[in-house]
Amino acid sequence: MDLDQALFYLNNNDELENNVHSIINHEIIKMLNTDNSFYANLLIQLPKVCDYQITHAMGLIWHHNNINLAFNPERFKHEIKNERTLIFLLKHLSLHIAWLHPIRYNTPNVITDIACDLAINQYIDDVPSNVISIDKINFKYNLNLPHMADSSQYVSLLMKSKFFDSIGQSNSQNNKRKSINDDHSGWQHSYDDNLIKTATIKNLVEDAISATSIKHRGIIDNNLKSFIQNQTANSKSKIDWNSFFKLGNGNINFGSQTSYSRFNRRQPYRMDLPGKITNYAHNINIFIDNSGSMTNNELSFLLQQLQQFLKKYNFPIFVYPFDTKVDLSNAYNLNNYNQVRFEKFGSGGTTFQTIFNFLHDNSKELDVSVILTDGKGEKDVHQYHCFNTFWVLTEPMNNFSLNHKIIGKAISVHDQFL
């Protein structure tokens, strides 16, 4: 059956939740090969979760520092009657993400809800009749709201208008509920999480742009493209990882050692002379400072740099948060840049010794270890034989508590970070 028939069938369906989930996924995949591929590439990255608490068919909700696409099966079957409506709502949700609305409006209300919807609906061509628009608001409330303005401008203008006086009346609220709309209540979050959540959304948008063909990128409105470019420009890698440590063929090269299993390149016929083999590290360990001295801004920046490194080199990596101990319960393996977790797990002090104790106790002295930190810790550590250690500091080098007492390489990204 086609999608419109599938939507009609929902009214007589016992497996409502699974079928709504399938319909949403099916439509997003279908959009990948159309002019709507940017929206699909954005939404396909989001977890799809069932939530009977949201007041509309779909909405964006925060779960920790990840944005999810939530759907209410009961509301979905009442509000989504055809494919045209579903496509509109999926594009609508995508545009909220692209314009960073779930970050910019962390305590949504009627005014901000209307302003955000007014701003993004103008970028959607085929809009259902019962959708809020600039022209309808201008006519009904005798306003002169400009076209193609940012949501923040609409918030300001609506607060000064007769519309603001009317929102306390029940019929204004009801009119909003009767229109095709998404639920914005899931945008609520703490300001303390803003920077990490912002990085999460920017990476989603950047990846969606990269996955969209050049042909389909050209269809994206210039205002939106300009906004995305401005927002993602700062997330590009500012650490020259290739200079930070030399890279070999698929492994990290740490020089060479003599071996009789290799010919001497200069005198290959002298069997009594050893050749050289390249030393490669077996594993790469990333230790991320989650102590109380690390701000969300610093942590977000360092995690973005880690992502950019993985986009370029794509090594398997083990990530360990640490403060006064290495947090094994929240450690994880990275196989690609999409798996970087923009989360903070601790808030205690900083003890660098715990890293070297962990490496020594687990026979990881030969591994490559990269420590992402502000550099504020103890003054002395025993490194055992963990000499393949690299430090990335958000503070200036002269603020590094270990200063020159370490064996390894350290760089400060303080100037780039600012």
Secondary structure, 3 states (H helix, E strand, C coil): CCHHHHHHHHHHCCCHHHHHHHHHHHHHHHHCCCCCHHHHHHHCCCCEEECCCCCCCEEEEEECCEEEEEECHHHHHHHCCCHHHHHHHHHHHHHHHHCCHHHHCCCCCHHHHHHHHHHHHCCCCCCCCCCCCHHHHHHHHCCCCCCCCCHHHHHHHHHCCHHHHHCCCHHHHHHHHHCCCCECHHHCCCHHHHHHHHHHHHHHHHHHHHHCCHHHHCCCCHHHHHHHHHHHHHHCCCCCHHHHCCECCCCEEEEEEEECCCCCCCCCCCCCCCEEEEEECCCEEEEEECCCCCCHHHHHHHHHHHHHHHHHHCCCEEEEEECCCECHHHCEEECCHHHCCCCCCCCCCCCCHHHHHHHHHCCCCCCEEEEEECCCCCCCCCCCCCCCEEEEECCCHHHCCCCCCCCCEEEECHHHHC
